[in-house]
Amino acid sequence: MNFQSNLAIALYLLPRARRKSALRFYDLCHSIDECVDSISLSLREKENVLQTALERLEELRERYQLDRTVLEEIIQGMRMDLSINRYETFEDLRLYAWRVASAVGLVSAQLFGASGKNVNEYAENLGLALQLTNILRDVAEDATRGRIYLPLEDFARFHVTEKEILNSTPSPQAIHLLDYEAERALSFFAKAEIAWKKMSPCERHLMRPARLMEAIYRTLLEKIKRDRYDVFHQVYRVGFIKKIALAVKVYFFDTID
């Protein structure tokens, strides 16, 4: 998932009471994420942490009337990282991304006080777009852990080998593969935008933190694309000043352009 560095400023768009509950939820998600990525914990210890997290999520569910099924899906997504380090097809990857990002978005919307068909469509499509952008940004870092999230069917499509990714020696074909995945992420950003425009002014107001996340990650993806996917040689981040500028646009002008 790994959205934490961009969340603090986004959540400050919330009223104080809702901000506190949202921060509790994201702190819990962050602790789970760190547990799954830990190299010092055994598999059994990680499973125990996930079970404890599920119990803590149940406490949040009872307090804020959250959807239990969606919360369980989040844990299932985290659990996938304990046993899966390759995804054969995009549909396989999509299930993972839905669980660790879209489901988080759906719970977030509830914590923000937003609900409805358009809100849910926005949260689900934005979650997929954010996770696919994360995968592109972190492809080299994930490779150091032996993980490849890019669908293997796309490796075959572009005649790319796993070795190129694992050794950080991408061929021109690998750059085309990354561009293909970036376009896929953009398609989900576009679907999220359609849902956003259908939302009422009140719904858009409540969903401003998610909108800021969209702005930050679209900016991140644009930087990666502009550099022709130089993700093996540099770390991509959106600077603090740029985030503040995007927050001003979202908060005062209801735009991310």
DRENPA-3360 file (N, C-alpha, C; in nm, 2 decimals, always signed):
BEGIN
1 = MNFQSNLA = +0.08/-0.12/+0.00/+0.00/+0.00/+0.00/+0.09/+0.12/+0.00 ~ +0.16/+0.15/+0.11/+0.26/+0.25/+0.11/+0.22/+0.39/+0.07 ~ +0.10/+0.43/+0.12/+0.05/+0.57/+0.09/+0.09/+0.66/+0.21 ~ +0.15/+0.62/+0.32/+0.15/+0.69/+0.44/+0.22/+0.83/+0.43 ~ +0.33/+0.84/+0.35/+0.40/+0.97/+0.34/+0.31/+1.08/+0.28 ~ +0.21/+1.04/+0.21/+0.12/+1.14/+0.15/-0.01/+1.17/+0.22 ~ -0.03/+1.09/+0.33/-0.16/+1.09/+0.39/-0.18/+1.21/+0.49 ~ -0.07/+1.24/+0.56/-0.09/+1.34/+0.67/-0.15/+1.47/+0.62;
9 = IALYLLPR = -0.09/+1.52/+0.51/-0.14/+1.65/+0.47/-0.29/+1.64/+0.41 ~ -0.32/+1.52/+0.35/-0.45/+1.50/+0.30/-0.55/+1.49/+0.41 ~ -0.52/+1.43/+0.52/-0.62/+1.41/+0.63/-0.64/+1.54/+0.70 ~ -0.55/+1.64/+0.69/-0.57/+1.77/+0.75/-0.68/+1.85/+0.68 ~ -0.73/+1.80/+0.57/-0.85/+1.86/+0.51/-0.98/+1.82/+0.58 ~ -0.97/+1.72/+0.67/-1.09/+1.67/+0.74/-1.11/+1.76/+0.87 ~ -1.24/+1.76/+0.91/-1.27/+1.82/+1.04/-1.20/+1.74/+1.15 ~ -1.17/+1.80/+1.27/-1.08/+1.74/+1.37/-1.13/+1.60/+1.41;
17 = ARRKSALR = -1.26/+1.59/+1.44/-1.32/+1.46/+1.49/-1.30/+1.35/+1.38 ~ -1.33/+1.38/+1.26/-1.31/+1.27/+1.16/-1.17/+1.25/+1.13 ~ -1.08/+1.35/+1.14/-0.94/+1.33/+1.12/-0.88/+1.23/+1.22 ~ -0.93/+1.24/+1.34/-0.87/+1.15/+1.45/-0.91/+1.01/+1.42 ~ -1.03/+0.98/+1.37/-1.07/+0.84/+1.34/-1.00/+0.79/+1.22 ~ -0.98/+0.88/+1.12/-0.91/+0.84/+1.00/-0.76/+0.81/+1.03 ~ -0.70/+0.89/+1.11/-0.56/+0.87/+1.15/-0.54/+0.74/+1.22 ~ -0.64/+0.70/+1.30/-0.63/+0.57/+1.37/-0.63/+0.46/+1.27;
25 = FYDLCHSI = -0.72/+0.47/+1.18/-0.73/+0.36/+1.08/-0.61/+0.35/+0.99 ~ -0.55/+0.47/+0.95/-0.43/+0.46/+0.86/-0.31/+0.42/+0.94 ~ -0.30/+0.46/+1.07/-0.19/+0.41/+1.15/-0.19/+0.26/+1.16 ~ -0.31/+0.21/+1.18/-0.32/+0.06/+1.18/-0.28/+0.00/+1.05 ~ -0.33/+0.05/+0.94/-0.29/+0.00/+0.81/-0.14/+0.01/+0.79 ~ -0.08/+0.12/+0.84/+0.06/+0.14/+0.82/+0.14/+0.03/+0.90 ~ +0.09/+0.00/+1.02/+0.16/-0.09/+1.11/+0.15/-0.23/+1.05 ~ +0.04/-0.26/+0.98/+0.03/-0.39/+0.91/+0.12/-0.40/+0.80;
33 = DECVDSIS = +0.13/-0.29/+0.72/+0.22/-0.29/+0.60/+0.36/-0.31/+0.64 ~ +0.40/-0.24/+0.75/+0.54/-0.26/+0.80/+0.57/-0.40/+0.84 ~ +0.47/-0.46/+0.91/+0.49/-0.60/+0.95/+0.51/-0.69/+0.84 ~ +0.42/-0.68/+0.73/+0.43/-0.77/+0.62/+0.57/-0.75/+0.55 ~ +0.62/-0.63/+0.54/+0.75/-0.61/+0.47/+0.87/-0.64/+0.56 ~ +0.85/-0.66/+0.69/+0.96/-0.68/+0.78/+1.04/-0.81/+0.75 ~ +1.18/-0.79/+0.76/+1.26/-0.91/+0.73/+1.31/-0.97/+0.86 ~ +1.27/-0.91/+0.97/+1.31/-0.97/+1.10/+1.20/-1.06/+1.17;
41 = LSLREKEN = +1.08/-1.05/+1.12/+0.97/-1.13/+1.18/+0.95/-1.26/+1.10 ~ +0.92/-1.36/+1.17/+0.89/-1.49/+1.10/+0.75/-1.49/+1.04 ~ +0.72/-1.58/+0.96/+0.59/-1.59/+0.90/+0.48/-1.61/+1.01 ~ +0.51/-1.69/+1.11/+0.41/-1.71/+1.21/+0.39/-1.58/+1.29 ~ +0.49/-1.50/+1.32/+0.48/-1.38/+1.39/+0.40/-1.28/+1.31 ~ +0.42/-1.28/+1.18/+0.34/-1.19/+1.09/+0.20/-1.22/+1.09 ~ +0.17/-1.35/+1.09/+0.03/-1.40/+1.09/-0.04/-1.35/+1.22 ~ +0.04/-1.36/+1.33/-0.02/-1.32/+1.46/-0.05/-1.17/+1.46;
49 = VLQTALER = +0.04/-1.09/+1.40/+0.02/-0.95/+1.39/-0.11/-0.92/+1.31 ~ -0.12/-0.99/+1.20/-0.24/-0.97/+1.12/-0.37/-1.01/+1.19 ~ -0.37/-1.11/+1.27/-0.48/-1.15/+1.35/-0.52/-1.04/+1.45 ~ -0.41/-0.99/+1.52/-0.43/-0.88/+1.61/-0.49/-0.76/+1.54 ~ -0.44/-0.73/+1.42/-0.49/-0.62/+1.35/-0.64/-0.63/+1.31 ~ -0.68/-0.76/+1.28/-0.82/-0.78/+1.25/-0.90/-0.75/+1.37 ~ -0.86/-0.79/+1.49/-0.93/-0.76/+1.61/-0.94/-0.61/+1.64 ~ -0.83/-0.54/+1.61/-0.84/-0.39/+1.63/-0.93/-0.33/+1.52;
57 = LEELRERY = -0.93/-0.38/+1.40/-1.02/-0.33/+1.30/-1.17/-0.36/+1.34 ~ -1.19/-0.47/+1.41/-1.32/-0.50/+1.46/-1.37/-0.39/+1.56 ~ -1.28/-0.35/+1.64/-1.31/-0.24/+1.74/-1.35/-0.11/+1.66 ~ -1.27/-0.08/+1.56/-1.30/+0.04/+1.48/-1.44/+0.02/+1.41 ~ -1.46/-0.10/+1.36/-1.59/-0.12/+1.29/-1.71/-0.10/+1.38 ~ -1.70/-0.15/+1.51/-1.81/-0.13/+1.60/-1.83/+0.02/+1.64 ~ -1.72/+0.09/+1.65/-1.73/+0.23/+1.69/-1.78/+0.32/+1.58 ~ -1.74/+0.29/+1.45/-1.78/+0.38/+1.34/-1.87/+0.31/+1.24;
65 = QLDRTVLE = -1.93/+0.19/+1.28/-2.02/+0.12/+1.19/-1.96/+0.10/+1.05 ~ -1.84/+0.05/+1.05/-1.78/+0.02/+0.92/-1.82/-0.12/+0.87 ~ -1.80/-0.14/+0.74/-1.84/-0.26/+0.67/-1.74/-0.37/+0.71 ~ -1.78/-0.47/+0.78/-1.69/-0.58/+0.82/-1.63/-0.65/+0.70 ~ -1.71/-0.68/+0.60/-1.66/-0.75/+0.48/-1.54/-0.68/+0.42 ~ -1.55/-0.55/+0.41/-1.45/-0.47/+0.34/-1.32/-0.47/+0.43 ~ -1.34/-0.46/+0.56/-1.23/-0.47/+0.65/-1.15/-0.60/+0.64 ~ -1.23/-0.71/+0.63/-1.17/-0.84/+0.62/-1.09/-0.85/+0.48;
73 = EIIQGMRM = -1.15/-0.79/+0.38/-1.08/-0.79/+0.25/-0.94/-0.72/+0.26 ~ -0.93/-0.61/+0.34/-0.80/-0.55/+0.36/-0.70/-0.64/+0.42 ~ -0.74/-0.71/+0.52/-0.65/-0.81/+0.58/-0.61/-0.92/+0.49 ~ -0.71/-0.97/+0.41/-0.68/-1.07/+0.31/-0.57/-1.02/+0.21 ~ -0.59/-0.89/+0.17/-0.49/-0.83/+0.08/-0.35/-0.83/+0.14 ~ -0.34/-0.79/+0.27/-0.21/-0.78/+0.34/-0.15/-0.93/+0.35 ~ -0.24/-1.02/+0.37/-0.20/-1.16/+0.38/-0.14/-1.21/+0.25 ~ -0.19/-1.16/+0.14/-0.14/-1.21/+0.01/+0.01/-1.18/-0.01;
81 = DLSINRYE = +0.06/-1.07/+0.06/+0.20/-1.04/+0.05/+0.29/-1.14/+0.13 ~ +0.22/-1.22/+0.21/+0.30/-1.32/+0.29/+0.33/-1.44/+0.20 ~ +0.25/-1.46/+0.10/+0.27/-1.59/+0.03/+0.28/-1.57/-0.12 ~ +0.25/-1.45/-0.18/+0.25/-1.43/-0.32/+0.36/-1.32/-0.36 ~ +0.45/-1.36/-0.45/+0.54/-1.25/-0.49/+0.54/-1.24/-0.65 ~ +0.45/-1.30/-0.71/+0.43/-1.29/-0.86/+0.28/-1.29/-0.89 ~ +0.24/-1.22/-0.99/+0.10/-1.22/-1.03/+0.09/-1.26/-1.18 ~ +0.03/-1.36/-1.22/+0.03/-1.41/-1.35/-0.05/-1.32/-1.45;
89 = TFEDLRLY = -0.16/-1.27/-1.40/-0.25/-1.19/-1.49/-0.28/-1.06/-1.42 ~ -0.33/-0.97/-1.50/-0.38/-0.84/-1.44/-0.50/-0.86/-1.35 ~ -0.58/-0.96/-1.38/-0.70/-0.98/-1.30/-0.65/-1.03/-1.16 ~ -0.55/-1.11/-1.16/-0.49/-1.15/-1.03/-0.44/-1.03/-0.95 ~ -0.37/-0.94/-1.02/-0.31/-0.82/-0.96/-0.43/-0.73/-0.91 ~ -0.53/-0.72/-0.99/-0.64/-0.63/-0.96/-0.71/-0.67/-0.83 ~ -0.72/-0.80/-0.81/-0.78/-0.85/-0.68/-0.69/-0.80/-0.56 ~ -0.56/-0.81/-0.57/-0.47/-0.76/-0.47/-0.49/-0.61/-0.45;
97 = AWRVASAV = -0.48/-0.54/-0.56/-0.49/-0.39/-0.56/-0.63/-0.35/-0.50 ~ -0.73/-0.42/-0.53/-0.86/-0.38/-0.48/-0.86/-0.40/-0.33 ~ -0.80/-0.51/-0.28/-0.80/-0.53/-0.14/-0.72/-0.43/-0.06 ~ -0.60/-0.40/-0.11/-0.51/-0.32/-0.03/-0.52/-0.17/-0.06 ~ -0.60/-0.13/-0.16/-0.62/+0.01/-0.19/-0.76/+0.05/-0.21 ~ -0.84/-0.02/-0.29/-0.98/+0.02/-0.31/-1.06/+0.00/-0.19 ~ -1.03/-0.11/-0.12/-1.11/-0.14/+0.00/-1.07/-0.04/+0.11 ~ -0.95/+0.00/+0.12/-0.90/+0.11/+0.21/-0.98/+0.24/+0.17;
105 = GLVSAQLF = -0.99/+0.26/+0.04/-1.06/+0.38/+0.00/-1.21/+0.38/+0.04 ~ -1.27/+0.26/+0.03/-1.41/+0.25/+0.07/-1.43/+0.28/+0.22 ~ -1.34/+0.22/+0.30/-1.35/+0.24/+0.45/-1.32/+0.39/+0.48 ~ -1.22/+0.45/+0.40/-1.19/+0.59/+0.42/-1.31/+0.68/+0.40 ~ -1.39/+0.65/+0.29/-1.51/+0.73/+0.26/-1.61/+0.72/+0.37 ~ -1.62/+0.61/+0.43/-1.71/+0.59/+0.55/-1.66/+0.68/+0.66 ~ -1.53/+0.68/+0.69/-1.48/+0.76/+0.80/-1.49/+0.91/+0.77 ~ -1.48/+0.94/+0.64/-1.50/+1.08/+0.60/-1.64/+1.13/+0.61;
113 = GASGKNVN = -1.74/+1.03/+0.62/-1.88/+1.07/+0.63/-1.95/+1.07/+0.49 ~ -1.88/+1.01/+0.39/-1.94/+1.01/+0.25/-1.99/+0.87/+0.22 ~ -2.09/+0.87/+0.14/-2.15/+0.74/+0.10/-2.23/+0.76/-0.03 ~ -2.26/+0.64/-0.10/-2.34/+0.65/-0.22/-2.26/+0.59/-0.34 ~ -2.33/+0.56/-0.44/-2.28/+0.49/-0.56/-2.16/+0.56/-0.62 ~ -2.17/+0.69/-0.64/-2.07/+0.76/-0.71/-1.94/+0.77/-0.62 ~ -1.96/+0.79/-0.49/-1.85/+0.79/-0.39/-1.78/+0.66/-0.40 ~ -1.85/+0.55/-0.40/-1.79/+0.42/-0.40/-1.71/+0.39/-0.53;
121 = EYAENLGL = -1.77/+0.43/-0.64/-1.70/+0.42/-0.77/-1.58/+0.50/-0.77 ~ -1.58/+0.62/-0.72/-1.46/+0.70/-0.71/-1.35/+0.63/-0.63 ~ -1.39/+0.59/-0.51/-1.30/+0.53/-0.42/-1.23/+0.40/-0.48 ~ -1.31/+0.32/-0.54/-1.26/+0.19/-0.60/-1.17/+0.22/-0.71 ~ -1.21/+0.31/-0.80/-1.12/+0.33/-0.92/-0.99/+0.41/-0.88 ~ -1.01/+0.50/-0.79/-0.89/+0.58/-0.74/-0.80/+0.48/-0.67 ~ -0.85/+0.39/-0.59/-0.76/+0.30/-0.52/-0.68/+0.22/-0.62 ~ -0.74/+0.17/-0.73/-0.66/+0.09/-0.83/-0.56/+0.18/-0.89;
129 = ALQLTNIL = -0.59/+0.30/-0.92/-0.50/+0.40/-0.99/-0.38/+0.42/-0.89 ~ -0.41/+0.45/-0.77/-0.30/+0.48/-0.67/-0.21/+0.36/-0.65 ~ -0.27/+0.24/-0.64/-0.18/+0.12/-0.62/-0.10/+0.09/-0.75 ~ -0.15/+0.10/-0.86/-0.07/+0.08/-0.99/+0.04/+0.18/-1.00 ~ +0.01/+0.30/-0.96/+0.12/+0.41/-0.95/+0.23/+0.37/-0.85 ~ +0.18/+0.32/-0.74/+0.28/+0.28/-0.63/+0.37/+0.16/-0.69 ~ +0.31/+0.07/-0.76/+0.38/-0.04/-0.81/+0.49/+0.00/-0.91 ~ +0.45/+0.10/-1.00/+0.55/+0.16/-1.09/+0.66/+0.23/-1.02;
137 = RDVAEDAT = +0.63/+0.31/-0.92/+0.73/+0.38/-0.85/+0.82/+0.29/-0.77 ~ +0.77/+0.18/-0.71/+0.85/+0.10/-0.62/+0.90/-0.03/-0.69 ~ +0.90/-0.04/-0.82/+0.93/-0.16/-0.89/+1.07/-0.21/-0.85 ~ +1.17/-0.12/-0.84/+1.31/-0.15/-0.81/+1.32/-0.20/-0.67 ~ +1.25/-0.12/-0.58/+1.26/-0.16/-0.43/+1.19/-0.29/-0.41 ~ +1.08/-0.32/-0.47/+1.01/-0.45/-0.46/+1.10/-0.56/-0.51 ~ +1.17/-0.53/-0.61/+1.26/-0.64/-0.67/+1.37/-0.68/-0.57 ~ +1.41/-0.59/-0.49/+1.52/-0.62/-0.39/+1.46/-0.72/-0.29;
145 = RGRIYLPL = +1.33/-0.73/-0.27/+1.26/-0.83/-0.18/+1.22/-0.95/-0.26 ~ +1.25/-0.96/-0.39/+1.22/-1.07/-0.47/+1.07/-1.06/-0.52 ~ +1.01/-0.95/-0.51/+0.87/-0.93/-0.55/+0.86/-0.86/-0.69 ~ +0.77/-0.91/-0.77/+0.74/-0.84/-0.90/+0.59/-0.84/-0.90 ~ +0.54/-0.71/-0.90/+0.39/-0.70/-0.90/+0.34/-0.68/-1.04 ~ +0.42/-0.64/-1.14/+0.38/-0.63/-1.27/+0.33/-0.77/-1.33 ~ +0.22/-0.77/-1.39/+0.16/-0.90/-1.44/+0.26/-0.97/-1.53 ~ +0.28/-1.10/-1.51/+0.37/-1.18/-1.59/+0.32/-1.19/-1.73;
153 = EDFARFHV = +0.19/-1.19/-1.75/+0.13/-1.20/-1.89/+0.18/-1.08/-1.97 ~ +0.20/-0.96/-1.91/+0.25/-0.85/-1.98/+0.40/-0.86/-2.01 ~ +0.48/-0.93/-1.92/+0.62/-0.96/-1.95/+0.62/-1.03/-2.09 ~ +0.54/-1.13/-2.10/+0.53/-1.21/-2.23/+0.49/-1.12/-2.34 ~ +0.40/-1.04/-2.32/+0.35/-0.95/-2.43/+0.46/-0.86/-2.48 ~ +0.55/-0.81/-2.39/+0.65/-0.72/-2.44/+0.79/-0.78/-2.45 ~ +0.79/-0.92/-2.43/+0.92/-0.99/-2.44/+1.02/-0.94/-2.34 ~ +0.98/-0.93/-2.22/+1.06/-0.88/-2.11/+1.09/-1.00/-2.01;
161 = TEKEILNS = +1.21/-1.01/-1.96/+1.24/-1.12/-1.86/+1.23/-1.07/-1.72 ~ +1.20/-1.15/-1.63/+1.20/-1.12/-1.48/+1.34/-1.07/-1.44 ~ +1.45/-1.13/-1.50/+1.58/-1.09/-1.46/+1.61/-0.95/-1.48 ~ +1.56/-0.89/-1.59/+1.58/-0.74/-1.61/+1.53/-0.66/-1.50 ~ +1.41/-0.70/-1.44/+1.36/-0.62/-1.33/+1.43/-0.65/-1.20 ~ +1.46/-0.78/-1.17/+1.53/-0.82/-1.05/+1.67/-0.76/-1.04 ~ +1.74/-0.75/-1.16/+1.88/-0.70/-1.16/+1.88/-0.55/-1.20 ~ +1.77/-0.48/-1.21/+1.76/-0.34/-1.24/+1.84/-0.31/-1.37;
169 = TPSPQAIH = +1.82/-0.39/-1.47/+1.88/-0.37/-1.60/+1.77/-0.37/-1.71 ~ +1.68/-0.28/-1.71/+1.57/-0.28/-1.80/+1.61/-0.26/-1.95 ~ +1.56/-0.34/-2.03/+1.58/-0.32/-2.18/+1.48/-0.22/-2.23 ~ +1.49/-0.17/-2.36/+1.39/-0.08/-2.41/+1.25/-0.14/-2.41 ~ +1.24/-0.28/-2.42/+1.11/-0.34/-2.41/+1.05/-0.33/-2.27 ~ +1.14/-0.33/-2.17/+1.09/-0.31/-2.03/+1.03/-0.17/-2.01 ~ +1.09/-0.07/-2.08/+1.03/+0.06/-2.07/+0.89/+0.07/-2.13 ~ +0.88/+0.00/-2.24/+0.74/-0.01/-2.31/+0.64/-0.08/-2.21;
177 = LLDYEAER = +0.69/-0.18/-2.14/+0.61/-0.25/-2.05/+0.56/-0.16/-1.94 ~ +0.65/-0.08/-1.88/+0.62/+0.02/-1.78/+0.52/+0.12/-1.83 ~ +0.54/+0.16/-1.95/+0.45/+0.26/-2.01/+0.31/+0.21/-2.03 ~ +0.30/+0.08/-2.06/+0.18/+0.01/-2.07/+0.10/+0.01/-1.94 ~ +0.18/-0.02/-1.83/+0.12/-0.02/-1.70/+0.08/+0.12/-1.65 ~ +0.16/+0.22/-1.69/+0.12/+0.36/-1.66/-0.01/+0.40/-1.73 ~ -0.03/+0.36/-1.85/-0.15/+0.39/-1.92/-0.27/+0.32/-1.86 ~ -0.25/+0.21/-1.80/-0.35/+0.13/-1.73/-0.39/+0.21/-1.60;
185 = ALSFFAKA = -0.29/+0.26/-1.53/-0.32/+0.35/-1.42/-0.40/+0.47/-1.45 ~ -0.36/+0.53/-1.56/-0.43/+0.65/-1.61/-0.57/+0.62/-1.64 ~ -0.60/+0.50/-1.69/-0.74/+0.47/-1.73/-0.82/+0.46/-1.60 ~ -0.77/+0.42/-1.49/-0.84/+0.42/-1.36/-0.85/+0.56/-1.31 ~ -0.75/+0.64/-1.32/-0.77/+0.78/-1.28/-0.88/+0.85/-1.36 ~ -0.89/+0.81/-1.49/-1.00/+0.87/-1.57/-1.14/+0.82/-1.53 ~ -1.15/+0.69/-1.49/-1.28/+0.64/-1.44/-1.31/+0.71/-1.31 ~ -1.21/+0.73/-1.22/-1.23/+0.80/-1.10/-1.28/+0.94/-1.12;
193 = EIAWKKMS = -1.23/+1.01/-1.22/-1.27/+1.15/-1.26/-1.41/+1.15/-1.30 ~ -1.46/+1.05/-1.38/-1.60/+1.04/-1.42/-1.69/+1.04/-1.30 ~ -1.65/+0.95/-1.20/-1.73/+0.93/-1.08/-1.73/+1.06/-1.00 ~ -1.61/+1.13/-0.99/-1.60/+1.25/-0.92/-1.70/+1.36/-0.97 ~ -1.71/+1.37/-1.10/-1.80/+1.47/-1.16/-1.95/+1.44/-1.14 ~ -1.98/+1.32/-1.11/-2.12/+1.28/-1.08/-2.15/+1.30/-0.94 ~ -2.06/+1.32/-0.85/-2.08/+1.34/-0.71/-2.14/+1.48/-0.68 ~ -2.22/+1.49/-0.58/-2.28/+1.61/-0.54/-2.17/+1.70/-0.47;
201 = PCERHLMR = -2.19/+1.83/-0.47/-2.10/+1.92/-0.40/-2.07/+1.88/-0.26 ~ -2.17/+1.83/-0.19/-2.14/+1.79/-0.05/-2.05/+1.66/-0.05 ~ -2.08/+1.57/-0.14/-1.99/+1.45/-0.14/-1.85/+1.49/-0.18 ~ -1.83/+1.58/-0.27/-1.70/+1.62/-0.31/-1.63/+1.69/-0.20 ~ -1.70/+1.77/-0.12/-1.64/+1.83/-0.01/-1.59/+1.73/+0.10 ~ -1.67/+1.63/+0.12/-1.63/+1.53/+0.22/-1.51/+1.44/+0.17 ~ -1.50/+1.43/+0.04/-1.40/+1.34/-0.02/-1.27/+1.42/-0.06 ~ -1.25/+1.54/-0.01/-1.14/+1.62/-0.04/-1.00/+1.55/-0.01;
209 = PARLMEAI = -0.99/+1.48/+0.10/-0.86/+1.41/+0.13/-0.83/+1.31/+0.01 ~ -0.93/+1.24/-0.03/-0.90/+1.14/-0.14/-0.87/+1.22/-0.27 ~ -0.93/+1.33/-0.29/-0.90/+1.41/-0.41/-0.76/+1.46/-0.41 ~ -0.71/+1.50/-0.29/-0.57/+1.54/-0.28/-0.48/+1.43/-0.31 ~ -0.51/+1.31/-0.26/-0.43/+1.19/-0.29/-0.42/+1.17/-0.44 ~ -0.53/+1.18/-0.50/-0.54/+1.17/-0.65/-0.44/+1.27/-0.71 ~ -0.45/+1.40/-0.67/-0.37/+1.50/-0.73/-0.22/+1.47/-0.71 ~ -0.18/+1.42/-0.59/-0.04/+1.39/-0.56/+0.01/+1.28/-0.65;
217 = YRTLLEKI = -0.07/+1.17/-0.66/-0.03/+1.06/-0.73/-0.03/+1.08/-0.88 ~ -0.13/+1.16/-0.93/-0.12/+1.19/-1.07/+0.00/+1.27/-1.11 ~ +0.04/+1.36/-1.02/+0.16/+1.44/-1.04/+0.29/+1.34/-1.03 ~ +0.29/+1.25/-0.94/+0.39/+1.15/-0.93/+0.40/+1.07/-1.06 ~ +0.29/+1.02/-1.11/+0.29/+0.94/-1.23/+0.34/+1.02/-1.35 ~ +0.30/+1.15/-1.36/+0.34/+1.23/-1.47/+0.49/+1.25/-1.47 ~ +0.55/+1.27/-1.35/+0.70/+1.28/-1.33/+0.77/+1.15/-1.38 ~ +0.72/+1.04/-1.34/+0.78/+0.91/-1.39/+0.77/+0.89/-1.54;
225 = KRDRYDVF = +0.65/+0.93/-1.59/+0.64/+0.92/-1.74/+0.73/+1.01/-1.81 ~ +0.74/+1.13/-1.76/+0.83/+1.24/-1.82/+0.97/+1.19/-1.83 ~ +1.02/+1.12/-1.72/+1.15/+1.07/-1.72/+1.17/+0.93/-1.79 ~ +1.07/+0.89/-1.86/+1.08/+0.76/-1.93/+1.11/+0.65/-1.83 ~ +1.04/+0.65/-1.71/+1.04/+0.54/-1.62/+1.18/+0.51/-1.57 ~ +1.25/+0.61/-1.52/+1.38/+0.60/-1.46/+1.37/+0.55/-1.32 ~ +1.28/+0.46/-1.29/+1.25/+0.41/-1.15/+1.36/+0.32/-1.10 ~ +1.46/+0.28/-1.18/+1.57/+0.19/-1.13/+1.68/+0.28/-1.08;
233 = HQVYRVGF = +1.68/+0.41/-1.11/+1.80/+0.49/-1.08/+1.76/+0.61/-0.99 ~ +1.64/+0.63/-0.97/+1.60/+0.74/-0.88/+1.47/+0.71/-0.80 ~ +1.46/+0.78/-0.69/+1.34/+0.76/-0.61/+1.25/+0.88/-0.64 ~ +1.12/+0.85/-0.67/+1.03/+0.95/-0.71/+0.94/+0.99/-0.59 ~ +0.93/+1.12/-0.56/+0.85/+1.17/-0.46/+0.79/+1.31/-0.51 ~ +0.68/+1.35/-0.45/+0.63/+1.48/-0.47/+0.67/+1.57/-0.36 ~ +0.74/+1.68/-0.38/+0.79/+1.76/-0.28/+0.68/+1.83/-0.19 ~ +0.72/+1.87/-0.07/+0.63/+1.93/+0.03/+0.56/+2.05/-0.03;
241 = IKKIALAV = +0.63/+2.14/-0.09/+0.58/+2.27/-0.14/+0.47/+2.24/-0.25 ~ +0.50/+2.14/-0.34/+0.41/+2.10/-0.44/+0.28/+2.04/-0.38 ~ +0.30/+1.96/-0.27/+0.18/+1.91/-0.21/+0.09/+2.02/-0.15 ~ +0.16/+2.12/-0.09/+0.08/+2.23/-0.03/+0.00/+2.31/-0.15 ~ +0.07/+2.33/-0.26/+0.01/+2.39/-0.37/-0.11/+2.31/-0.42 ~ -0.10/+2.18/-0.43/-0.21/+2.09/-0.47/-0.32/+2.10/-0.37 ~ -0.29/+2.10/-0.24/-0.39/+2.11/-0.13/-0.47/+2.24/-0.14 ~ -0.40/+2.35/-0.17/-0.47/+2.48/-0.19/-0.57/+2.47/-0.31;
249 = KVYFFDTI = -0.53/+2.41/-0.42/-0.62/+2.39/-0.53/-0.74/+2.31/-0.49 ~ -0.72/+2.20/-0.42/-0.83/+2.11/-0.38/-0.92/+2.17/-0.28 ~ -0.86/+2.24/-0.18/-0.94/+2.29/-0.07/-1.02/+2.42/-0.11 ~ -0.95/+2.51/-0.19/-1.02/+2.64/-0.22/-1.09/+2.64/-0.35 ~ -1.04/+2.56/-0.45/-1.09/+2.58/-0.59/-1.15/+2.45/-0.64 ~ -1.15/+2.34/-0.56/-1.21/+2.22/-0.60/-1.16/+2.17/-0.74 ~ -1.03/+2.18/-0.75/-0.97/+2.14/-0.88/-0.83/+2.08/-0.85 ~ -0.78/+2.00/-0.95/-0.65/+1.94/-0.93/-0.56/+1.97/-1.06;
257 = D = -0.62/+2.05/-1.15/-0.55/+2.09/-1.27/-0.45/+2.20/-1.25;
% end
